[in-house]
Amino acid sequence: MWRWTRLCRKPAHWFKTREAVLHFIKHVKGGFLLAVFVACLTVFSSLYAYAVNPLALKAKGDRVLGLLKEHAGRGCPVSEVVPKIAQVKPLGDAGKLREANALLDDILDWFDKNPCGGENAALPDTPKNSEWGHDKTVTIRGYTGDAMEPFISRDGKYLFFNDDKTAGKEKDMFWATRIDDTTFAFQGEIKNVNSKYVDGVPSMDDSGRFYFMSAKKYGLFNKTTVYSGTFKDGVVSEISPEPKLALGKLGWLNMDIEISADGQTLYSTQTHFGNNGIPLESYFFYAKKDGERFVPQKDSPEIFSTLNKDTVIYAASISRDEKELYYTRLLPGFVFQSLVAKRKNKTSPFGEPELIPAITGFAEAPAISPDETLLYYHKKNERSGKFAIHVLQRK
């Protein structure tokens, strides 16, 4: 479940690829590796049902799964072999076991020719930030679905979040009221912001101006994906677009937004997606409020120079003083990392990013609490396959 994969998957005419591959990566936002594992398990169970010699095929499949886990876990590239793995299930479902067996042999041959180096071979040498720990899972009473992209309102009263794609619909946004740091009471959908397309990544300033991303109108003649309105009692009214944030190129969109507490600065990404719905590049920029609209600032490359050295970054969360920015980056091999970058004041460039080692696995979107003592994020549970919100405490 990559958050950006979700944003670009909705309009089928944007990006054309085979149905099998789309099905295979549909849970990638944030979590390609776990989606790969689930897909592989489905593949091998299908082969078991059809195979004349199911144990032999299953053993071969298990070998592929183990190699995939090893490569991706070490940060070694696996994107080249993933489409091949996605073809195995359709062959098994069609009873073409000989072809499936040959394809598994081809996949194993690929792994032989592309050995993975030592542990974390492809991971950059990033300084570590050890300020966070004591991980806990957040409970949203009355809610049983996936919970992703958390945002705590500036007054600390509300939790905003969106779900994952489910049968018959794309992402939607919801809200809950605070009981304590790890417990919230579900209140339902946020009214007027959800559509049949991808809607998510909520953020709000001190005045109650609510910002979100929606793919409902994205297309050839409209590249806008950022909207804002006034939030009150679970309803967003007076919604208007933020067209000046859009890059204006097809395949590019703003997939994340974060508004500052005072409502004067908006942090976002420009993200370019390939024909297969996977982001090719992403970089941060910021915009200042000018009248009723936000205008991207020319010094953005300088402000984010240390962050934008990475190819794919997203999901900004800014502290009240705007001196700490938390975010997610994607590394080769579909490795997800959460980081923080700091600066001296709200107008200076950010320093070198620091890795937050307390956030592990398929996890994204770290979001700082109003008092800056808690860090919320979402993570996929390997056993249940569901996304839940977690929280860390500043040590």
C-alpha positions as CSV (number, residue, x, y, z in Angstrom):
1,M,0.0,0.0,0.0
2,W,2.0,2.9,-1.1
3,R,0.3,6.1,-0.4
4,W,1.4,7.4,-3.8
5,T,0.5,4.2,-5.7
6,R,-3.0,4.7,-4.3
7,L,-3.1,8.2,-5.6
8,C,-2.3,7.3,-9.2
9,R,-4.1,4.0,-9.5
10,K,-7.7,5.4,-9.6
11,P,-8.2,6.6,-13.2
12,A,-7.6,3.5,-15.3
13,H,-6.9,5.7,-18.3
14,W,-3.9,7.3,-16.7
15,F,-1.6,4.4,-16.5
16,K,-2.1,1.2,-18.4
17,T,-0.5,-2.1,-17.3
18,R,-1.6,-5.7,-17.1
19,E,-4.3,-6.6,-14.7
20,A,-2.2,-9.2,-13.1
21,V,0.6,-6.7,-12.2
22,L,-1.9,-4.2,-10.8
23,H,-3.5,-6.9,-8.7
24,F,-0.1,-8.0,-7.5
25,I,0.9,-4.5,-6.3
26,K,-2.4,-3.3,-5.1
27,H,-1.3,-3.3,-1.5
28,V,2.0,-1.6,-2.1
29,K,1.6,3.0,0.0
30,G,3.3,3.0,2.1
31,G,4.4,-1.7,1.7
32,F,5.5,-3.4,-1.4
33,L,7.5,-6.2,0.3
34,L,4.7,-7.6,2.3
35,A,2.4,-7.4,-0.7
36,V,5.0,-9.5,-2.5
37,F,4.9,-12.1,0.2
38,V,1.1,-12.3,0.2
39,A,1.0,-12.5,-3.5
40,C,3.6,-15.3,-3.5
41,L,1.8,-17.3,-0.9
42,T,-1.3,-17.0,-3.1
43,V,0.6,-18.1,-6.1
44,F,2.0,-21.2,-4.4
45,S,-1.3,-22.3,-2.9
46,S,-2.8,-22.0,-6.4
47,L,-0.1,-24.2,-7.8
48,Y,-0.6,-26.7,-5.1
49,A,-4.2,-27.2,-6.2
50,Y,-3.3,-27.7,-9.8
51,A,0.0,-29.5,-9.8
52,V,0.6,-33.1,-10.5
53,N,3.5,-33.0,-8.2
54,P,2.5,-30.1,-5.9
55,L,5.3,-30.7,-3.3
56,A,8.0,-30.1,-5.9
57,L,6.4,-27.0,-7.2
58,K,5.7,-25.7,-3.7
59,A,9.4,-26.3,-2.7
60,K,10.5,-24.3,-5.7
61,G,8.0,-21.5,-4.9
62,D,9.2,-21.5,-1.3
63,R,12.8,-21.0,-2.6
64,V,11.7,-18.0,-4.7
65,L,9.9,-16.5,-1.7
66,G,12.9,-16.9,0.5
67,L,15.2,-15.3,-2.0
68,L,12.8,-12.5,-2.5
69,K,12.6,-11.8,1.2
70,E,16.4,-11.9,1.5
71,H,17.0,-9.5,-1.3
72,A,14.3,-7.0,-0.4
73,G,15.2,-7.2,3.3
74,R,18.8,-6.3,2.5
75,G,17.7,-3.4,0.3
76,C,18.8,-5.0,-3.0
77,P,16.7,-4.2,-6.1
78,V,13.9,-6.7,-6.9
79,S,11.7,-4.6,-9.2
80,E,13.0,-6.3,-12.3
81,V,11.8,-9.8,-11.1
82,V,8.5,-8.7,-9.6
83,P,6.5,-8.6,-12.9
84,K,7.6,-12.2,-13.5
85,I,6.4,-13.3,-10.1
86,A,3.1,-11.6,-10.9
87,Q,2.7,-13.9,-13.9
88,V,2.9,-17.1,-12.0
89,K,-0.6,-17.0,-10.4
90,P,-2.5,-16.5,-13.7
91,L,-0.6,-19.5,-15.2
92,G,-1.5,-21.7,-12.2
93,D,-5.1,-20.6,-12.3
94,A,-5.3,-21.5,-16.0
95,G,-3.8,-25.0,-15.3
96,K,-0.7,-24.2,-17.3
97,L,1.6,-25.9,-14.8
98,R,4.4,-26.6,-17.3
99,E,4.6,-22.9,-18.1
100,A,4.4,-22.0,-14.4
101,N,7.3,-24.4,-13.6
102,A,9.4,-22.9,-16.4
103,L,8.7,-19.4,-15.2
104,L,9.8,-20.4,-11.6
105,D,13.0,-21.8,-13.1
106,D,13.5,-18.5,-14.9
107,I,13.0,-16.5,-11.7
108,L,15.4,-18.7,-9.8
109,D,17.9,-18.2,-12.6
110,W,17.5,-14.4,-12.2
111,F,18.3,-14.6,-8.6
112,D,21.4,-16.7,-9.4
113,K,22.6,-14.0,-11.8
114,N,21.8,-11.2,-9.5
115,P,23.2,-12.1,-6.1
116,C,22.5,-9.7,-3.2
117,G,25.5,-8.3,-1.4
118,G,26.0,-8.1,2.3
119,E,23.4,-7.1,4.8
120,N,21.9,-3.7,4.0
121,A,24.2,-3.5,1.0
122,A,22.0,-0.9,-0.8
123,L,21.1,1.1,2.2
124,P,22.8,4.6,2.6
125,D,24.9,5.3,5.6
126,T,22.5,7.6,7.4
127,P,22.9,9.0,10.9
128,K,20.5,7.6,13.4
129,N,18.1,9.5,15.6
130,S,17.5,7.7,18.9
131,E,15.0,10.2,20.4
132,W,12.0,7.9,19.9
133,G,11.0,4.6,21.5
134,H,8.3,2.7,23.5
135,D,6.3,1.7,20.4
136,K,2.5,1.1,21.0
137,T,-0.4,0.3,18.8
138,V,-3.2,2.9,18.7
139,T,-6.8,1.7,19.4
140,I,-9.6,3.4,17.5
141,R,-12.8,2.2,19.3
142,G,-15.6,1.4,17.0
143,Y,-13.4,1.1,13.9
144,T,-12.1,-2.2,12.4
145,G,-10.7,-1.2,9.0
146,D,-7.2,-0.2,7.9
147,A,-5.9,3.0,9.5
148,M,-3.3,5.0,7.6
149,E,-1.8,8.5,7.2
150,P,-2.5,9.7,10.8
151,F,-2.7,13.4,11.6
152,I,-3.4,14.8,15.1
153,S,-5.2,18.2,15.1
154,R,-3.2,21.1,16.5
155,D,-5.4,21.2,19.6
156,G,-4.8,17.5,20.2
157,K,-8.6,16.7,20.2
158,Y,-8.9,14.8,16.9
159,L,-7.2,12.0,15.0
160,F,-7.7,12.2,11.2
161,F,-6.8,9.3,9.0
162,N,-7.7,7.4,5.9
163,D,-8.2,3.8,5.1
164,D,-6.7,1.5,2.5
165,K,-8.4,0.6,-0.8
166,T,-11.2,-2.0,-0.2
167,A,-13.5,-3.8,-2.5
168,G,-15.6,-1.4,-4.5
169,K,-13.9,1.8,-3.4
170,E,-10.7,3.8,-3.1
171,K,-9.3,5.5,0.0
172,D,-11.6,7.6,2.2
173,M,-11.0,9.9,5.2
174,F,-12.3,9.5,8.8
175,W,-12.0,11.1,12.2
176,A,-11.9,10.1,15.8
177,T,-11.8,11.9,19.1
178,R,-9.0,11.6,21.6
179,I,-9.5,9.5,24.8
180,D,-5.8,9.3,25.6
181,D,-2.5,9.1,23.7
182,T,-3.1,5.6,22.4
183,T,-6.9,5.5,22.4
184,F,-9.4,7.3,20.2
185,A,-13.2,7.0,19.7
186,F,-14.3,6.6,16.0
187,Q,-16.7,9.2,14.8
188,G,-17.2,8.1,11.1
189,E,-16.4,9.5,7.7
190,I,-15.4,13.1,7.3
191,K,-18.2,14.6,5.3
192,N,-17.8,16.3,1.9
193,V,-14.3,15.1,1.2
194,N,-14.7,11.5,0.1
195,S,-15.4,10.5,-3.5
196,K,-15.2,7.2,-5.5
197,Y,-11.6,8.0,-6.2
198,V,-8.5,8.3,-3.9
199,D,-9.0,10.8,-1.1
200,G,-6.6,11.1,1.8
201,V,-3.5,12.5,3.6
202,P,-5.5,14.9,5.9
203,S,-3.9,17.9,7.6
204,M,-5.2,21.0,9.4
205,D,-4.0,24.3,10.8
206,D,-4.9,26.1,14.1
207,S,-7.9,27.9,12.6
208,G,-9.6,24.6,11.5
209,R,-8.7,25.0,7.8
210,F,-8.6,21.4,6.6
211,Y,-6.3,20.3,3.7
212,F,-6.4,17.0,1.8
213,M,-5.5,15.3,-1.4
214,S,-8.1,14.0,-3.9
215,A,-7.7,12.4,-7.3
216,K,-11.3,13.0,-8.2
217,K,-10.6,15.6,-10.9
218,Y,-7.1,14.7,-12.0
219,G,-6.8,14.3,-15.8
220,L,-5.6,15.6,-19.0
221,F,-6.9,19.1,-18.5
222,N,-6.8,19.3,-14.7
223,K,-3.7,18.4,-12.7
224,T,-5.0,19.7,-9.3
225,T,-5.0,17.2,-6.4
226,V,-4.9,19.5,-3.3
227,Y,-8.0,21.0,-1.8
228,S,-8.9,22.8,1.4
229,G,-12.0,23.7,3.4
230,T,-13.3,24.5,6.9
231,F,-13.6,21.6,9.3
232,K,-16.2,21.6,12.1
233,D,-17.8,18.6,13.8
234,G,-16.8,16.1,11.2
235,V,-17.9,18.2,8.2
236,V,-15.7,20.1,5.8
237,S,-17.3,23.0,4.1
238,E,-16.4,25.8,1.6
239,I,-14.0,23.5,-0.2
240,S,-11.7,25.0,-2.8
241,P,-8.8,23.7,-5.0
242,E,-5.1,24.8,-4.8
243,P,-4.2,24.8,-8.5
244,K,-1.0,26.7,-8.2
245,L,0.6,23.7,-6.4
246,A,0.3,21.5,-9.4
247,L,3.3,21.1,-11.7
248,G,1.0,20.9,-14.7
249,K,2.6,17.9,-16.3
250,L,0.7,14.7,-17.0
251,G,2.0,11.9,-14.7
252,W,3.0,14.4,-12.1
253,L,0.9,15.2,-9.0
254,N,1.0,16.5,-5.4
255,M,0.6,13.3,-3.5
256,D,1.1,14.6,0.0
257,I,0.4,17.9,1.8
258,E,1.2,19.2,5.3
259,I,0.0,22.6,6.5
260,S,1.9,24.6,9.1
261,A,0.2,25.3,12.4
262,D,-0.3,29.0,11.5
263,G,-1.7,28.1,8.1
264,Q,0.8,30.2,6.2
265,T,3.1,27.5,4.8
266,L,2.2,24.4,2.9
267,Y,4.7,21.5,2.5
268,S,4.1,19.1,-0.4
269,T,5.7,16.8,-3.0
270,Q,5.9,16.8,-6.8
271,T,5.8,13.1,-7.7
272,H,6.2,11.5,-11.2
273,F,4.6,8.2,-11.8
274,G,5.5,5.7,-14.6
275,N,3.1,3.8,-16.8
276,N,3.0,1.0,-14.2
277,G,1.7,3.3,-11.4
278,I,5.0,3.2,-9.5
279,P,6.7,6.6,-8.7
280,L,9.9,7.3,-10.6
281,E,10.9,10.3,-8.6
282,S,9.6,12.6,-5.9
283,Y,10.8,15.8,-4.3
284,F,9.7,18.3,-1.6
285,F,8.8,21.9,-2.1
286,Y,7.0,24.5,0.0
287,A,4.5,27.2,-0.8
288,K,3.5,30.4,1.0
289,K,0.1,31.8,1.3
290,D,-0.5,34.8,-0.9
291,G,-4.1,36.1,-0.5
292,E,-6.4,33.1,-0.9
293,R,-3.9,30.8,-2.6
294,F,-0.6,29.1,-2.0
295,V,2.4,29.9,-4.2
296,P,5.4,27.6,-4.5
297,Q,8.6,29.2,-3.5
298,K,11.7,29.5,-5.7
299,D,14.2,28.7,-2.9
300,S,12.6,25.2,-2.3
301,P,15.5,23.4,-4.0
302,E,17.9,25.1,-1.5
303,I,15.6,24.5,1.5
304,F,15.2,20.8,0.8
305,S,18.6,20.0,-0.8
306,T,19.6,17.4,1.8
307,L,16.3,15.6,1.6
308,N,15.8,15.7,-2.2
309,K,19.1,13.9,-2.8
310,D,17.0,10.7,-2.4
311,T,15.0,9.6,-5.4
312,V,11.6,9.0,-3.8
313,I,10.5,10.9,-0.6
314,Y,7.1,11.8,0.7
315,A,4.7,12.2,3.7
316,A,6.0,15.4,5.4
317,S,5.0,16.3,8.9
318,I,6.2,19.6,10.3
319,S,6.7,20.6,14.0
320,R,4.9,23.7,15.3
321,D,8.1,25.8,15.0
322,E,8.7,24.3,11.6
323,K,12.2,23.3,12.6
324,E,11.7,19.5,12.5
325,L,10.3,17.7,9.4
326,Y,9.4,14.0,9.6
327,Y,9.0,12.0,6.4
328,T,9.3,8.7,4.6
329,R,11.7,7.6,1.9
330,L,11.7,4.7,-0.5
331,L,14.9,2.9,-1.3
332,P,15.8,0.4,-4.0
333,G,14.4,-3.0,-3.2
334,F,11.2,-1.3,-1.8
335,V,12.7,-0.6,1.6
336,F,10.8,2.0,3.6
337,Q,12.5,4.3,6.1
338,S,11.2,7.0,8.4
339,L,13.5,10.0,8.9
340,V,13.7,13.5,10.5
341,A,15.5,16.5,9.2
342,K,16.1,19.6,11.4
343,R,17.1,23.2,10.9
344,K,18.1,26.3,12.9
345,N,15.0,28.3,12.1
346,K,11.9,28.2,9.9
347,T,13.5,29.9,7.0
348,S,16.9,28.1,6.8
349,P,17.7,24.9,4.8
350,F,17.2,21.6,6.5
351,G,20.2,19.7,7.8
352,E,21.2,16.1,7.0
353,P,18.3,13.7,7.6
354,E,18.5,11.2,10.4
355,L,17.0,7.7,10.4
356,I,14.5,6.8,13.0
357,P,15.4,3.2,13.8
358,A,12.4,2.7,16.1
359,I,10.1,2.6,13.1
360,T,10.6,-0.7,11.3
361,G,8.9,-2.9,8.7
362,F,6.3,-1.8,6.3
363,A,5.7,1.6,8.0
364,E,5.1,5.1,6.7
365,A,4.0,8.6,7.4
366,P,5.5,9.7,10.7
367,A,3.4,12.5,12.2
368,I,4.4,14.6,15.1
369,S,1.9,15.4,17.9
370,P,1.0,19.0,18.9
371,D,3.2,18.9,22.0
372,E,6.0,17.1,20.0
373,T,6.3,14.3,22.6
374,L,4.6,11.7,20.5
375,L,5.2,10.4,16.9
376,Y,2.3,8.6,15.2
377,Y,2.7,6.5,12.0
378,H,1.0,3.6,10.3
379,K,2.4,0.1,10.0
380,K,1.2,-3.1,8.4
381,N,0.7,-6.1,10.7
382,E,2.4,-9.1,9.1
383,R,0.0,-11.6,10.6
384,S,-3.3,-9.9,9.8
385,G,-2.3,-8.0,6.7
386,K,-4.0,-4.8,8.1
387,F,-2.6,-1.4,8.6
388,A,-2.8,0.1,12.1
389,I,-1.6,3.4,13.6
390,H,1.3,3.2,16.0
391,V,2.8,5.8,18.3
392,L,6.3,6.4,19.7
393,Q,7.2,8.4,22.7
394,R,10.1,10.9,22.8
395,K,12.7,9.6,25.3
